[in-house]
Amino acid sequence: MNKNQVISVKANECLQEDKAFIILISIFIGSITISSILATKIISMAGFFVPAGVLAYSITFICTDVISEIWGKKRAGNTVIGGFIALLSVLILVQMSLAWPKAPFWNHEEAYRTILASTSRIIIASFAAYTISQFHDVWAFHFLKKLTSGHHLWLRNSLSTAVSQFLDSFIFITIAFYGVMPVWPLITGQWFIKVSIALLDTPFIYLIVWAIRRQKTSEKKENNYEQSCI
């Protein structure tokens, strides 16, 4: 096999490996941005009052935990940075849309401003909560992974997410809703729901990690076979 063929095989391996990563980071970015918009509405869930973005935001921790487990701390950290850039982009675009003069026939400016002005405060709250909680989650996940010698994925997922979600809930709710409504019922309610989701999502994380590793192993065997035939 010549040098160009070796490069082609390696490039194909990298491309196949990155497919799952691209899907996960796409879900992560989509969830983090839409959660800021959904959070303007307070809903009732299991007897608790929580921002409507709680489910979408919880999905981001699933993504970072899977990325941490499969690709490591560096890629998980880069994913968090990507989410921060996405939130910043949303904030800038929202402010631009509020600054633009409305069309003469547009009759919904007040409602539009009510929703998006609230969104701006929520996005700012998200910046602070997101940065601290997500980086803590990545750090805690890998700290526990090292502590358990790579075993007990369920423990790493549940414990790192539980602590990180408390930090997130406390910071986010305090900044976003302080002075607007009582914050502690929202903090405890949101944290309870997020921890419940973290416990329920553990089997899905095992399934996703297993599926990705199985796919990577299958593709590696296929590439090795193709390489031996060249």
N, C-alpha and C positions, 0 to 999 in steps of 0.2 A: 504494500500500500504506500502510495506516495504522500508527500506532505500535504497537498491540497485535499486529498481524500480524508486524511486524518482530521484536518481542520473542519471539513464538511460534517464528519461524524460528530465531532465535539460541539459544533454549532447546533446541530440537530438535537443533541442531548440537552443543551442549555435552553433551546426554544421550547422543547416539550416540558422541561422542568418548570419554566416560567409561566406556563399557561395557568396553572392552579394559583400561582402567586398573583397574577394579573386579575384573575376573577375575584380573589379575596380582597385585594386592595381596592378594586372597583366597588365591591359591596361596602367596604369600610368607608370610602369617600362619600358614596351615596347616602349611607346611613348617618354619618356625622353631619352632613349638610342639611338633610331633610329634618333631622331631629331638632335643629335650631328653629325651624319654621313651625313644626308641629307643637313645640313647647309653649307657644303663645296660648294654647288652649289647655285648661285644667280639666282633667277627667276623673271619674270615679272608677277605681279598679280594686276589686276584692275588699271593699270597704275603706280604701285609702284614697285620698285626693292627690293626684300626681300629674305632672306635665304630660301631655299626649305624646311627647317625643321619647318617653322612657324606654319603650320597646326598641325603637330604631337605634337609640344610643347604646343600649345593652348589646346589640349585635356587634358594635365596634370592638367590644372586649373579646367576643368570640373570635373575631378575625385576628386580632393581635396575638391572642393566645395560640391559635393554630400556626400563625406565621412564626412566632417565637419557637414553638416546638419543632417545626420542620426546617425553617431557614435560619433561625438564630436571632440573637439580640440585635445585631446591626440592622438587619432588614426590618425587624419590628420597629426599631427606633426611626428608621427612614419612613416607615408607614405613618407613624405618629406625626412626623414633620410634614408629610404630604397632607394629612388631615388638617393641620394647622394652616397651611397655605390655602387649602380649600375654604376653610372658615373665613380667612382674611379676604379672599376673593369675593365671597358672598357678602360680607360686610360692606366692602367697597362698592359693589354693584347695587346693593340695596340703597346705600346713601346716594348714589348717582341717580337712581330711579326716583327717589324722593325729591331731589333737587331739580329734576327736569320739569319744565312747565307742562301742565296737563293740556290735553286737546280741548277745544271749546265744547265739544259734545260729550266729554267724559263727565259722568255724574256720580262717580263713586270714589272721588278723591279722599273724602273724609274717612270712609271705611278702609281704604287702601293704606292711608297714613296710620290709622289706628293699629292695624295689624303689623305693618312693617316697621313702624317706630318702636313697637314693643319688641319686634324681632331683633332690632339693633341692640337693645339693652341685653337681650337674651344671648346674642352672639358674643357680646363683650364678656358676659358671665361665662359663656362656654369657653372662651379663650383661656381664662384663668383656671377654670375647673378642668378643662380638657388637658391642658399642658401638664399640670401637676399630677392628675390621676392616671393619665395614660402612660407617662414616663415611669410613674411609680409602679404601675401594673407590669410593665416590661421588666423593670428592675426586680420586683418581688418574684415574678414568675421564674426568672433565671436564678435568683438567690435560692429559691425553694428547689429548683431543678438540681442545682449543685449540692444542696443539703441532702437531697434524697437520692443522689447518684443517678439521676435521670429516671427514677421510678415514680409511681403514684401521680400520674397526670391529673387525676381527679382532684388531688389535694392542691396541686399548683394552681389549677384553674379556679377552684372554689375559693381558696384562701386569698390569693393575690387579687382576685376580682372583688371579693367582699370588702377588703380594706380599701382598695382603690375606689370602689363605688361609694363608700362612705365619704371619702375625701371629696369626690366629685359632687355628691349630693349636697354636702354642707357648703362648699364654695359656690356652686352654681345657684342653689336656691337662695342663699343669703344675698348674693349680688343681684340676681334677676328679680327677686320678689320682695326684698326687704322694704318695708314702708308701704307696700301695696296690699299684702295679706300676711297672716301669721306664717312664719317660716318653719317653725319646728314641726308642726304636723306634716308639712310638705316634705321636709328632710327625712323624717322617720318613715313616712309612707313610701317615698321614692326609694329609699335605701332598702326597705323590706321587699318591695317589688323587684328591685334589681338583684338582690341576693337570691330571691326565689327563682328568678330567671337563670341566674348563674348555676344554681343547683340543678335545674331542669335541663340546662343546655349541655351538661357534662357528657351524657351519652352521645349527643350529636357531635361534640368535639372529638370524642374517641372515634366515631364513625368517619368524620372528615379526615382526621389524621391517618387513620388506617387506609382509607381510599386513596389518599395522595401518595402515601408510601408504597402502596401496592402498585399504583400506576407507575411511579418512578422505577420500581424494581422491574416491572414488566417491560417498560421502555428501555431500560438499561440492558436487559437480556436480549431484546430485539436488536438493539444497536450493536451489541457484542457479536450477535449472530451475523448481522450484515457485514460487520467489520471482518469477521473470519472468512466470509465468502468473497471479499474483495481481493 
